[in-house]
Amino acid sequence: MASELNISEIYEQNLNFLIGSGASFGYLPTLQLSLKDSLMEEQFTVETLSVELTKRNQETLNTLLFMHYYNSCIKPAIESNPPVPLPPHRLEVINHYTDFISTVSSVIKEKKANERKCNIYTTNYDGCLEFAAENILSNSGQTVSINDGTNGFKKRYFHTKNYNNHVIQKGIFDNYSTPTPQINVLHVHGSVYWKKESGHIVVDYSNQDAGISFNERELELLSEFSTIVGNENATENDLLALQHNDEVYCQGFWSKYNKLPIVNPTKWKFYETVFEENYYQILRHLSFELERPNTVFITFGFSFADEHILHLVQRSLSNPSLTVYVCCFNEPEKSVMSAKFKDYPNIKLVTTEAVLNFSAFNSQVFTLSKGDGTANG
């Protein structure tokens, strides 16, 4: 498997990207917990701890786990709009996204007039792509259309068919017609900005309230729980030692949490039919793009832990004109990816000499001024 990614060799092809949570590292807490498995001594994630608690029939603790997840990850994502003022560590992440979109914009402008588009799929719902898009579009010198799949006026309604819409610049006398370069942004796992309304999805970027709040007792329980899962010396046994007769608490949480328009970090899917339908439509859109001739698919910050996406990409690799570049954070991740894609010759694993974070991706891998910093693996 080669590991070189040269923009000059791919820009004329059908460009697609998949941006995972690794790109947003540092913006919000990750799904990784400090709590360790008492037997394996490995750190739990939200997903693996949920599996463990479910296996042990610990319904209240599992509820507290998702209250903790909402409080530490989802709520800050919703409330970070508008993003001013952002603390430096969050601003740095947004700047990485802005640099990335700026490069994508420059690349697709070099394509043939009727092919100036690409798709950016993301499993993230932290709003980073939206903030970066706003940065790009507020630059009056930029002539790119960033399509979030909505149409409407006061209310913006989402539908995947809107990704087929294109902006065309025409002369006042119709003496010329030029398609505007277009970047489609598709949220594979939903978005905190989605809301269900009369069987449709309304996208509201001013939304800062998920309607979930905790009473005093729930906050006490949540504080105890969060302290334990944030303790690197604690194990699941410390959680199980939390004995409360508090089943009456926390149970109202699920009725509101299950209405959030996002895919949980477990194998669960959307509970709402409207959201679930659009979730599958976006996956279908991705599948169709990967079946197109001369397609390039670049993944960054994505672990392929989501089996639905992993299997979708693996199936698409039967397309001989598809090339998939998987950007690996480090050599251990490269080994994991190599095992997942060992039977597919059109997979290319990309690494750098140091860790491949977003800064390295922008400066060494996906850059218009690339030197010789990309390592061969």
C-alpha positions in Angstrom: 0.0 0.0 0.0 1.5 3.3 -1.1 1.1 6.4 1.1 1.6 9.4 -1.1 -1.2 11.9 -1.6 -0.5 14.5 -4.3 -3.2 17.0 -5.1 -1.8 17.5 -8.6 -2.6 13.9 -9.3 -6.1 13.8 -7.9 -7.8 17.2 -8.3 -9.5 16.3 -11.6 -11.2 13.3 -10.1 -14.4 13.0 -8.2 -13.3 14.3 -4.8 -14.8 13.1 -1.5 -13.7 13.5 2.1 -14.7 11.9 5.4 -13.8 13.9 8.5 -14.0 12.1 11.8 -13.7 13.1 15.5 -9.9 13.1 15.3 -10.1 16.3 13.4 -11.9 18.0 16.2 -9.5 16.8 18.9 -9.2 19.5 21.6 -12.4 21.2 20.7 -14.6 19.2 23.0 -14.0 16.2 25.3 -13.7 12.9 23.4 -15.6 9.7 24.0 -12.5 8.3 25.8 -13.0 7.9 29.6 -10.3 7.6 32.2 -12.1 4.7 33.9 -10.3 1.4 33.3 -11.5 -2.2 32.8 -10.5 -4.1 36.0 -9.5 -7.2 34.0 -8.0 -5.7 30.8 -6.8 -2.5 32.3 -7.8 -0.7 29.2 -9.6 2.6 29.3 -13.3 2.5 28.6 -15.0 4.7 26.0 -18.6 5.8 26.3 -19.5 3.0 23.9 -17.6 0.2 25.6 -18.8 1.2 29.1 -22.4 1.3 27.9 -22.0 -2.2 26.6 -20.5 -3.3 30.0 -23.2 -1.6 32.0 -26.0 -3.0 29.8 -24.5 -6.5 30.2 -24.6 -6.1 34.0 -28.2 -4.8 33.9 -27.1 -1.5 35.4 -29.8 0.6 33.9 -29.4 3.6 36.2 -25.6 3.7 35.8 -26.1 3.5 32.0 -28.5 6.4 32.1 -26.0 8.4 34.2 -23.3 7.6 31.5 -25.4 9.2 28.8 -26.3 12.1 31.0 -22.5 12.5 31.5 -22.0 12.3 27.7 -24.7 14.8 27.0 -23.4 17.2 29.7 -19.7 17.0 28.6 -19.9 16.6 24.8 -23.3 17.4 23.3 -24.4 20.4 25.4 -21.1 22.3 24.9 -21.5 21.7 21.1 -25.0 23.2 21.1 -24.1 26.1 23.4 -20.9 27.0 21.4 -23.0 28.9 18.9 -22.2 31.7 18.3 -18.5 30.8 18.6 -17.3 34.2 19.8 -15.3 34.5 22.0 -13.7 31.1 21.6 -11.0 30.0 23.9 -7.6 29.6 22.1 -7.7 25.8 22.1 -11.1 25.8 20.3 -10.1 28.6 18.0 -7.1 26.6 16.9 -9.3 23.7 15.9 -11.6 26.0 13.9 -8.6 27.5 12.2 -7.5 24.0 11.1 -11.0 23.4 9.6 -10.9 26.8 7.9 -7.5 26.1 6.3 -8.7 22.7 5.1 -11.9 24.1 3.5 -9.8 26.9 2.0 -7.5 24.4 0.3 -10.5 22.3 -0.9 -12.0 25.5 -2.4 -8.7 26.3 -4.2 -8.4 22.7 -5.5 -11.9 22.4 -7.0 -11.6 25.8 -8.7 -8.9 24.2 -10.8 -11.3 21.5 -12.1 -13.2 21.7 -15.3 -16.1 24.2 -15.1 -18.9 21.6 -14.9 -17.0 19.4 -12.4 -16.1 22.0 -9.7 -17.6 20.3 -6.7 -16.7 17.9 -4.0 -18.4 16.3 -0.9 -17.2 16.5 2.7 -18.9 13.8 4.8 -18.5 14.1 8.6 -19.5 12.0 11.5 -19.0 15.0 13.8 -21.8 17.2 15.1 -19.6 19.7 17.0 -20.3 22.6 14.5 -16.6 23.0 13.5 -17.3 22.7 9.8 -20.1 25.2 10.0 -17.9 27.7 11.9 -15.1 27.2 9.3 -17.6 27.6 6.4 -18.7 30.9 7.9 -15.1 32.0 8.1 -14.6 31.2 4.4 -17.9 32.7 3.2 -17.4 35.9 5.2 -14.2 36.5 3.1 -15.5 38.6 0.3 -12.7 37.3 -1.9 -14.1 33.8 -1.8 -16.3 32.5 -4.7 -17.4 29.1 -3.5 -20.8 27.8 -2.6 -21.0 25.6 0.6 -24.1 23.5 0.4 -25.5 22.1 3.7 -28.4 20.4 1.9 -31.0 22.9 2.9 -33.4 25.2 1.0 -36.0 27.7 2.3 -36.1 31.3 3.4 -36.8 32.0 7.1 -36.7 28.3 7.8 -34.1 26.1 6.2 -35.3 22.6 5.4 -32.8 19.7 4.9 -33.1 17.1 2.1 -30.3 15.2 0.3 -31.8 16.1 -3.0 -30.7 19.7 -2.4 -27.1 18.6 -2.9 -28.0 18.4 -6.6 -28.6 22.1 -6.6 -25.9 24.3 -8.0 -25.3 28.0 -8.2 -24.5 29.4 -11.6 -23.1 32.8 -12.3 -24.6 34.3 -15.5 -23.8 37.4 -17.4 -26.5 40.1 -17.2 -27.3 39.5 -20.9 -26.9 35.7 -20.6 -23.8 35.9 -22.6 -21.9 33.6 -20.3 -22.7 31.0 -17.6 -20.2 29.7 -15.1 -21.0 27.1 -12.3 -19.8 28.3 -8.9 -17.4 25.9 -7.2 -19.4 23.9 -4.7 -18.6 22.1 -1.5 -21.3 19.8 -0.2 -21.2 19.2 3.6 -23.1 16.0 4.7 -23.5 15.0 8.4 -23.5 11.2 8.4 -24.4 11.1 12.1 -26.8 14.0 12.1 -26.3 17.5 13.5 -27.1 19.3 16.7 -28.6 22.0 14.5 -31.3 19.7 13.1 -34.9 19.8 14.5 -37.9 17.7 13.5 -40.9 19.7 12.4 -44.0 18.3 10.7 -42.2 15.4 9.2 -39.3 17.4 8.0 -35.9 18.4 9.3 -35.4 22.1 9.9 -31.8 23.3 10.2 -31.5 26.1 12.8 -28.0 27.4 13.5 -29.2 29.7 16.2 -30.5 26.8 18.3 -28.7 26.6 21.6 -31.1 24.6 23.7 -31.8 20.8 23.5 -34.5 21.2 26.2 -32.6 18.9 28.6 -32.0 20.0 32.2 -31.2 18.2 35.4 -32.7 18.7 38.9 -30.6 19.1 42.0 -30.5 15.4 42.9 -29.7 14.4 39.3 -26.8 16.9 39.3 -25.5 15.4 42.5 -25.6 11.9 41.0 -24.0 13.1 37.8 -21.2 14.8 39.7 -20.4 11.5 41.6 -20.5 9.5 38.3 -18.4 12.0 36.3 -15.8 12.1 39.1 -15.4 8.3 38.9 -15.3 7.9 35.1 -12.7 10.8 35.1 -10.4 9.0 37.5 -7.6 7.0 35.9 -7.3 4.9 39.0 -10.9 3.8 39.1 -12.5 0.7 37.5 -16.0 -0.3 36.7 -16.2 -1.8 40.3 -16.0 1.7 41.7 -19.0 2.6 39.6 -20.9 -0.5 40.7 -20.2 0.5 44.3 -22.5 3.5 43.7 -25.6 2.2 45.4 -28.5 4.6 45.3 -32.2 4.1 45.4 -32.5 6.7 42.7 -34.2 4.8 39.9 -36.9 7.4 40.1 -34.4 10.0 39.1 -32.8 10.1 35.6 -35.7 8.2 33.9 -37.2 11.4 32.4 -33.8 12.0 30.7 -34.3 9.4 27.9 -37.6 10.8 26.6 -35.7 14.0 25.7 -32.3 12.5 24.9 -33.8 10.1 22.3 -35.2 13.0 20.4 -31.7 14.5 19.7 -31.0 14.4 16.0 -27.7 12.5 16.3 -26.4 9.0 16.2 -25.4 7.7 19.6 -21.8 6.6 20.1 -23.1 3.0 20.4 -24.5 0.8 17.8 -27.9 2.3 18.3 -29.5 4.4 15.6 -31.9 7.2 15.4 -35.1 6.7 17.3 -37.0 9.2 15.2 -38.1 7.9 11.8 -37.6 11.3 10.1 -34.0 11.5 11.2 -33.3 7.8 10.5 -34.6 8.2 6.9 -32.2 11.1 6.3 -29.3 9.3 8.0 -29.7 6.4 5.5 -30.2 8.8 2.6 -26.8 10.4 3.4 -25.1 7.0 3.6 -26.8 6.2 0.2 -25.4 9.4 -1.2 -21.9 8.4 0.0 -22.3 4.9 -1.5 -23.3 6.4 -4.9 -20.4 8.8 -4.9 -17.9 5.9 -4.2 -19.4 4.0 -7.1 -18.7 6.8 -9.6 -15.8 6.4 -12.0 -12.5 8.0 -11.2 -13.4 8.8 -7.6 -11.0 9.7 -4.8 -12.1 9.3 -1.1 -9.8 10.8 1.6 -10.5 10.1 5.2 -9.0 12.0 8.1 -9.5 11.6 11.9 -11.8 8.6 11.3 -11.1 5.3 12.9 -13.6 3.2 10.9 -15.0 1.9 14.2 -18.5 2.5 12.7 -19.1 -0.8 11.0 -21.8 0.6 8.8 -19.3 3.0 7.2 -16.5 0.5 7.2 -18.6 -2.1 5.3 -19.9 0.5 2.9 -16.4 1.6 2.0 -15.2 -2.0 1.7 -18.1 -2.8 -0.6 -17.3 0.2 -2.7 -13.7 -0.8 -3.1 -14.8 -3.3 -5.8 -14.9 -0.2 -8.0 -11.5 -0.4 -9.6 -11.4 3.3 -10.4 -11.9 4.3 -6.7 -8.9 5.3 -4.7 -9.2 5.6 -0.9 -6.6 7.5 1.1 -6.8 6.7 4.8 -4.8 9.2 6.9 -3.4 7.4 9.9 -2.6 9.3 13.1 0.5 7.2 13.8 2.1 3.8 13.1 -0.2 1.8 15.5 -3.2 3.2 13.7 -1.7 2.4 10.4 -1.3 -1.2 11.5 -5.0 -1.4 12.5 -6.1 0.1 9.1 -3.8 -2.2 7.2 -5.5 -5.2 8.8 -9.0 -3.8 8.0 -8.2 -3.1 4.4 -5.6 -5.8 3.7 -7.6 -7.3 0.8 -8.0 -4.0 -1.1 -5.3 -2.8 -3.4 -6.9 0.5 -4.1 -6.4 1.6 -0.4 -3.5 3.9 0.3 -2.5 4.5 3.9 -1.0 8.0 4.5 1.3 8.7 7.4 3.8 11.4 8.3 7.1 11.2 10.1 5.5 12.6 13.3 1.9 12.2 14.3 -0.6 13.1 11.5 -2.8 15.6 13.3 -4.9 18.3 11.6 -2.0 20.7 11.4 0.2 18.1 9.7 -2.6 17.1 7.4 -3.0 20.7 6.2 0.7 21.4 6.0 2.2 18.1 4.8 -0.5 16.0 3.2 -3.4 18.0 1.7 -1.6 21.2 0.8 -1.0 23.1 -2.4 2.6 23.9 -1.4 3.6 20.4 -0.5 7.2 19.6 0.1 8.6 16.2 0.7 7.1 15.8 4.2 4.8 12.8 3.4 6.4 9.6 4.5 6.4 6.4 2.5 5.1 3.4 4.5 
